[in-house]
Every structure is written in C-alpha cells, then in structure tokens.
C-alpha cells in the first residue's frame, strides 16, 4: 500500500493552521469538482483532495496521521502497526459527505475501523451517503454612491459580472443587475450584505453572499470623514471682520449660521447634528474662506486706497526684518 501525503495533496505545510487547511481545501475542491472540471483526472484529484481534508481537518485523525507518518518510512509497501485498528476508535466527522468509494485503501486501513464495525465488515457511507456539497464563496465589490443618498436613503441599480454554473457544469461569468438599497445614515467604508448573491454553491449547496463596500462620489460642496461633514464657506472681508448671519447650505436644507466678529480665514464653525444622520448624527464643520472683491472699478480702487491709508495693518508684521 502506498503512503499518501495529505499535506502535499492540499499543498500546505505540515505546520499549517486549521484555517490554512480549510482555505486550501476549498480552493482545490472548487477547482477539481466534477460539476465544474470535466478534464480527465479531475474527479480522481477531487477525491484525493476530499480524502486529505477528511483527515487534516479532523484534529483527532490529523494527530494520529502525524504520529504514524513520523514513525514509519513513507514509500511503497507502507503498513500501519498490527494493533492500529484495535487501539484507536476514530469518530465520524460531522460534516463529511463523501461515500466510502471516495476514499483510498490507505484511508480505509487507517480510519475505516468504525465504519466496518458499524456495518459488520462492510464499508458504510459517510453522512448518509450524500454527495459532496460546498457553500458558494462570498464575493466582495466596491460601490460608489452620491453622498446625498446617505441623507435620504435610496435604491440604486448595480451592474456587475458574477460567476455562475451553466447547464454543462462549467463556471461562466455573466452580467447581472442588482437593486441595492442604500440605507439612510450610511457612512463611507460601511459594508452592505446581499445574501445569496455571491459565488454559486456546489452540489446544490447555497450560494455565497456579496459584500459591497460603500464609497461616496465626490460632492461639489461637501466632503465626509466618517459621519462628520465639512464645507468650505466663502465670506466677504466685512462679514469676517464685523460678524454676520449667513445662509449655509446643508444636504437636508439651508440654515442660518452666525459668523463671529474678527473671524480669521480657516476658522471652523460647527452646526451640531447637521452631519450624516447616523444613529448618533455627525456635525457639519463650516470652514471660513475669506474672498476679496476685485478692484476692477474706480470706486473699488478708491475704497481699497482708503483702507490702505486709514488702517494700520501690516499682514507681514509677524515675519520680522
């Protein structure tokens, strides 16, 4: 009997973690599943992969397999110890769905004792003899939506290419249009889950889910950081110097905001609760940008000249020299 290197079959290191084994198995099982791969030898490879996973995903079987492999030469005419069947009682894996003919003589020699005992010497199907099933893989994508959708909620159509198993058992890519509900209060980076819209399942198993990471399209007025909104607000020099009540746009409608006297450029004012309407709403941060009128008329030039004469103002006083 040939020794079977299950680690080599799955392409993992002997110190691989349970998650690494699971990932390797899922990748290979999907690649060689008879419903998908019609190439010669694919079904045999699939059975080898399934058998390797049966052992390495079960801590009890893996421990025994590792002990046996480290104690005996790996090669032709491999035989377990004479008392192997009588000193170990391996439990059936709860999730296994392979029939006995899917396992090699090597596996049956090491781990088939319980099935043989239960069946009076006959091989017993695992998990009711059901065919192999695997839930579809989850998929991820990024969706870009208008910032204003977060204030009202919306439903958007999303077109994307998704994998699908056709009538011949081949995995193909096809265009699919989905209606995506954008909930009110959504923030950038949040993920929307669409159940059953991921990769197709194998053997009649359920499809995976599609996870959409939300990004906001650039907005002409606002920028978002989490649930906080920012707006650059132009103000006239006299509004900043003397103070004023100014009209400020927000995604939910305009508000009046007080600009304090002697406000400098870049001063940040806050409108509480006017940010993204999350469970705890964010704030709107209004950043003042002082805009100078052009000196493009005689009167405008006259006013600037008067300010230059009457105001003791040196914008470069702090530079020294």
C-alpha positions as CSV (number, residue, x, y, z in Angstrom):
1,X,0.0,0.0,0.0
2,X,1.3,3.4,-0.9
3,X,1.7,6.1,1.8
4,X,-0.4,9.1,0.9
5,X,1.0,12.5,1.8
6,X,-2.1,14.5,2.6
7,X,-0.2,17.7,3.2
8,X,1.3,17.5,-0.3
9,X,-2.1,16.8,-1.7
10,X,-3.5,20.1,-0.3
11,X,-0.3,22.0,-1.0
12,X,0.2,23.1,2.7
13,X,3.0,22.9,5.2
14,X,2.8,20.2,7.9
15,X,2.5,23.0,10.4
16,X,-0.4,24.6,8.6
17,X,-3.2,26.0,10.7
18,X,-6.8,24.8,10.5
19,X,-7.8,27.9,8.6
20,X,-4.9,27.4,6.1
21,X,-6.1,23.8,5.5
22,X,-9.7,24.9,5.1
23,X,-8.7,27.6,2.6
24,X,-6.5,25.2,0.6
25,X,-9.3,22.6,0.5
26,X,-11.9,25.0,-0.6
27,X,-9.7,26.3,-3.4
28,X,-8.8,22.8,-4.7
29,X,-12.3,21.3,-4.2
30,X,-13.8,24.1,-6.3
31,X,-11.1,23.7,-9.0
32,X,-11.5,20.0,-9.4
33,X,-15.2,19.4,-8.6
34,X,-16.7,17.1,-11.2
35,X,-19.6,19.6,-11.7
36,X,-17.1,22.2,-12.8
37,X,-14.0,20.5,-14.2
38,X,-14.6,18.0,-17.0
39,X,-10.9,17.4,-17.6
40,X,-9.6,13.8,-17.4
41,X,-8.3,13.0,-14.0
42,X,-10.1,15.9,-12.3
43,X,-12.5,13.6,-10.5
44,X,-9.7,11.5,-9.1
45,X,-7.9,14.6,-8.0
46,X,-11.1,15.8,-6.3
47,X,-11.4,12.5,-4.4
48,X,-7.8,12.8,-3.2
49,X,-8.4,16.4,-2.1
50,X,-11.5,15.4,-0.2
51,X,-9.8,12.5,1.5
52,X,-6.9,14.7,2.6
53,X,-9.3,17.2,4.0
54,X,-11.2,14.4,5.8
55,X,-8.1,13.7,7.8
56,X,-6.3,17.0,8.2
57,X,-9.5,18.9,9.1
58,X,-10.2,16.5,12.0
59,X,-7.9,17.1,14.9
60,X,-8.1,13.5,16.1
61,X,-7.3,12.0,12.7
62,X,-4.6,14.6,12.0
63,X,-2.8,13.8,15.2
64,X,-2.9,10.1,14.6
65,X,-1.8,10.6,11.0
66,X,1.1,12.8,12.0
67,X,2.3,10.3,14.6
68,X,2.2,7.5,12.2
69,X,3.9,9.4,9.4
70,X,6.8,10.4,11.7
71,X,7.3,6.8,12.9
72,X,7.4,4.9,9.6
73,X,9.1,5.2,6.3
74,X,7.0,6.9,3.6
75,X,7.0,4.9,0.4
76,X,5.9,1.7,-1.1
77,X,4.6,-1.2,0.9
78,X,3.6,1.1,3.8
79,X,1.7,-0.7,6.6
80,X,0.3,0.6,9.9
81,X,1.2,-1.2,13.1
82,X,-0.7,-4.5,13.6
83,X,-2.7,-3.2,16.5
84,X,-3.6,0.1,14.8
85,X,-7.3,-0.9,14.3
86,X,-7.7,-2.0,17.9
87,X,-6.1,0.8,19.8
88,X,-8.0,3.7,18.2
89,X,-11.6,4.5,17.7
90,X,-12.0,7.4,15.4
91,X,-15.3,9.3,15.3
92,X,-17.0,10.2,12.1
93,X,-16.6,13.8,11.0
94,X,-19.9,15.5,11.5
95,X,-19.8,17.5,8.3
96,X,-18.3,14.8,5.9
97,X,-20.5,14.0,2.9
98,X,-18.3,11.5,1.0
99,X,-19.2,7.9,0.1
100,X,-16.8,5.1,1.1
101,X,-15.7,4.6,-2.5
102,X,-14.3,8.1,-2.5
103,X,-11.6,7.0,-0.1
104,X,-8.4,5.1,-0.8
105,X,-7.3,1.8,0.7
106,X,-4.8,3.8,2.7
107,X,-7.5,5.8,4.3
108,X,-9.7,2.7,5.0
109,X,-6.8,0.9,6.5
110,X,-6.1,3.8,9.0
111,X,-9.5,5.2,9.7
112,X,-12.2,2.8,8.4
113,X,-12.5,0.7,11.6
114,X,-15.6,2.4,12.9
115,X,-17.5,2.1,9.6
116,X,-16.5,-1.5,9.3
117,X,-17.7,-2.3,12.8
118,X,-21.0,-0.5,12.3
119,X,-21.6,-2.3,9.0
120,X,-20.5,-5.8,10.2
121,X,-17.4,-5.6,8.0
122,X,-19.0,-3.7,5.1
123,X,-18.0,-0.1,4.3
124,X,-20.6,2.3,5.5
125,X,-21.5,5.5,3.6
126,X,-20.4,8.7,5.5
127,X,-23.1,11.2,6.4
128,X,-25.9,9.3,4.9
129,X,-24.1,8.8,1.6
130,X,-24.9,12.2,0.4
131,X,-23.0,13.8,-2.5
132,X,-20.3,16.4,-1.8
133,X,-21.8,19.9,-1.1
134,X,-20.0,23.2,-0.7
135,X,-21.5,26.6,0.0
136,X,-20.5,29.2,-2.6
137,X,-17.7,31.6,-1.9
138,X,-18.5,35.1,-0.6
139,X,-17.7,37.9,-3.0
140,X,-16.7,41.5,-2.4
141,X,-17.1,44.6,-4.5
142,X,-17.0,48.4,-4.1
143,X,-20.0,50.6,-4.9
144,X,-19.8,54.4,-5.4
145,X,-22.9,56.3,-4.5
146,X,-23.8,60.0,-4.1
147,X,-23.2,61.5,-0.7
148,X,-26.8,62.8,-0.6
149,X,-28.1,59.2,-0.6
150,X,-27.0,58.9,3.0
151,X,-29.4,61.7,3.9
152,X,-32.5,60.4,2.2
153,X,-31.8,56.7,1.6
154,X,-32.1,55.4,-1.9
155,X,-32.3,52.4,-4.2
156,X,-29.6,52.0,-6.8
157,X,-29.1,49.6,-9.6
158,X,-25.7,47.9,-9.7
159,X,-24.3,46.0,-12.7
160,X,-21.5,43.5,-12.2
161,X,-20.1,40.3,-13.5
162,X,-20.9,37.2,-11.4
163,X,-19.8,33.5,-11.6
164,X,-22.5,31.0,-12.5
165,X,-22.6,27.3,-13.2
166,X,-24.2,26.6,-16.6
167,X,-26.0,23.6,-17.8
168,X,-22.8,21.9,-18.8
169,X,-21.4,22.3,-15.3
170,X,-18.9,25.0,-16.4
171,X,-18.4,28.1,-14.4
172,X,-19.1,31.2,-16.5
173,X,-19.2,34.9,-15.9
174,X,-22.4,36.8,-16.8
175,X,-23.6,40.3,-16.4
176,X,-26.1,40.7,-13.6
177,X,-28.1,43.8,-12.4
178,X,-29.0,44.1,-8.7
179,X,-31.2,46.5,-6.9
180,X,-29.2,47.8,-3.9
181,X,-30.9,49.6,-1.0
182,X,-28.8,52.4,0.3
183,X,-29.9,53.0,4.0
184,X,-30.2,56.4,5.4
185,X,-27.2,57.3,7.6
186,X,-24.7,55.2,5.7
187,X,-21.1,56.2,6.1
188,X,-18.1,55.6,3.7
189,X,-16.5,52.2,4.3
190,X,-19.7,50.6,5.6
191,X,-20.5,47.2,4.1
192,X,-23.8,46.2,2.6
193,X,-24.5,42.4,2.6
194,X,-26.6,40.9,-0.2
195,X,-27.5,37.4,0.8
196,X,-27.1,34.7,-1.8
197,X,-25.6,37.0,-4.5
198,X,-22.0,35.6,-4.2
199,X,-20.4,32.6,-5.8
200,X,-22.6,29.6,-6.7
201,X,-22.7,26.6,-4.4
202,X,-21.6,23.1,-5.5
203,X,-23.7,20.0,-5.3
204,X,-26.9,22.1,-4.7
205,X,-25.5,24.0,-1.7
206,X,-26.4,27.6,-1.1
207,X,-24.7,30.4,-2.9
208,X,-22.3,32.7,-1.0
209,X,-23.1,36.3,-0.1
210,X,-22.0,39.5,-1.8
211,X,-20.4,42.2,0.4
212,X,-20.5,45.8,-1.1
213,X,-18.1,48.3,0.4
214,X,-19.6,51.8,0.1
215,X,-17.7,54.8,-1.2
216,X,-19.1,58.3,-1.8
217,X,-18.7,60.0,-5.1
218,X,-17.0,63.5,-4.9
219,X,-19.6,66.1,-4.0
220,X,-19.4,69.7,-5.3
221,X,-19.9,71.1,-1.8
222,X,-19.3,68.6,1.0
223,X,-16.7,66.1,2.0
224,X,-17.3,63.4,4.5
225,X,-15.0,62.0,7.2
226,X,-16.9,59.2,8.9
227,X,-20.2,60.7,9.9
228,X,-18.7,64.3,10.0
229,X,-19.3,66.7,7.1
230,X,-17.1,69.5,6.0
231,X,-18.0,72.6,4.0
232,X,-15.7,75.5,2.8
233,X,-17.8,78.6,3.2
234,X,-16.8,81.8,1.3
235,X,-17.4,85.0,3.3
236,X,-16.7,88.7,2.5
237,X,-14.0,90.5,4.4
238,X,-16.5,92.7,6.2
239,X,-18.6,89.7,7.2
240,X,-15.5,88.1,8.8
241,X,-14.4,91.4,10.4
242,X,-17.7,92.7,11.6
243,X,-19.6,89.4,12.2
244,X,-22.7,88.4,10.3
245,X,-25.6,86.0,9.9
246,X,-25.0,84.0,6.7
247,X,-27.1,81.4,4.9
248,X,-25.3,78.0,4.8
249,X,-26.3,75.0,2.6
250,X,-26.6,71.6,4.2
251,X,-27.7,68.3,2.5
252,X,-31.0,68.5,4.4
253,X,-31.7,72.1,3.6
254,X,-30.2,75.6,4.2
255,X,-29.6,77.0,7.7
256,X,-28.5,80.4,9.1
257,X,-25.1,80.5,10.8
258,X,-23.5,83.2,12.9
259,X,-20.1,84.3,11.9
260,X,-18.4,85.9,15.0
261,X,-16.6,89.3,14.6
262,X,-12.9,89.2,13.8
263,X,-13.0,85.7,12.3
264,X,-9.8,84.7,10.6
265,X,-9.5,82.6,7.4
266,X,-9.7,78.9,8.2
267,X,-11.8,79.4,11.3
268,X,-14.1,76.4,11.9
269,X,-17.7,76.8,12.9
270,X,-19.9,73.8,13.8
271,X,-23.5,73.1,13.1
272,X,-24.3,70.3,15.6
273,X,-26.3,67.3,14.2
274,X,-26.1,68.5,10.6
275,X,-23.7,65.8,9.5
276,X,-24.6,62.4,8.3
277,X,-27.8,61.2,10.0
278,X,-26.3,58.1,11.6
279,X,-27.8,56.6,14.8
280,X,-25.9,59.4,16.6
281,X,-25.8,62.1,13.9
282,X,-22.5,63.8,12.9
283,X,-21.9,67.5,12.8
284,X,-21.3,69.9,9.9
285,X,-18.0,71.7,10.1
286,X,-18.0,75.0,8.3
287,X,-14.5,76.3,7.4
288,X,-14.4,80.1,6.6
289,X,-12.7,81.2,3.4
290,X,-12.4,84.9,3.1
291,X,-13.0,86.1,-0.5
292,X,-11.7,89.5,-1.6
293,X,-13.7,91.6,-4.0
294,X,-11.9,92.6,-7.2
295,X,-10.5,96.1,-7.6
296,X,-11.9,96.3,-11.1
297,X,-13.8,99.6,-10.9
298,X,-12.8,103.1,-9.9
299,X,-15.0,103.0,-6.8
300,X,-13.5,99.7,-5.7
301,X,-10.0,101.0,-6.2
302,X,-10.9,104.1,-4.2
303,X,-12.1,102.0,-1.3
304,X,-9.0,99.9,-1.2
305,X,-6.8,103.0,-1.3
306,X,-8.7,104.5,1.6
307,X,-8.3,101.3,3.6
308,X,-4.5,101.4,2.8
309,X,-4.3,104.9,4.2
310,X,-6.6,104.6,7.2
311,X,-6.0,101.1,8.6
312,X,-2.7,100.5,10.4
313,X,-2.5,97.0,9.1
314,X,0.7,95.1,8.1
315,X,0.0,91.5,7.1
316,X,3.7,90.7,7.2
317,X,4.4,92.1,10.7
318,X,5.0,88.7,12.1
319,X,7.8,87.8,9.6
320,X,10.3,90.1,11.3
321,X,13.0,92.1,9.4
